[in-house]
């Protein structure tokens, strides 16, 4: 019974991404060979400076730590300067000199933040508010399909996902087999 409930919840959370397998977001003009990539150690300090000036920046997601909400090299995010930070916000933060992560805030204690990737089953990062380079305001899928971070349905899914940490390993397995 519990296993069936977990599978149903996993399918509910992964529904938009399972459809991506059927080319929901396919862009016939995209070509991975035509994309120019800049290493994160060169790009992200520039993004930090740009966002600090009050501008927005769009970067490609690299890595699998934000699965199932963001996919490696498929999705992009729009970063903007932040005024307030809340639990559940996805932020780009410099957790060590030259080491940046795009993770979600799972705890706030004064100026100290605790971060964890959606695709992580354990392990957290810690930083301060001044280490936050920008907050994600838009999730951009291929073919310029935009999902706003302020979308109430997305916020509900993120809240449910955070509560499912004890069974996240199983849910991520189900997600990987369905995409």
Secondary structure, 3 states (H helix, E strand, C coil): CHHHHHHHHHHHHHHHHHHHCCCCCCCCCCCHHHCCCCCHHHHHHHHHHHHHCCCCEEEECCCCCCCCCCCCCCCEEEEECCCCCCCCCEEEEEEECCEEEEEEEEEEECCEEEEECCCCCCCCEEEEHHHEEEEEEEEEEHHHEEEECCCHHHHHHHHHHHHCHHHHHHHHHHHHHHC
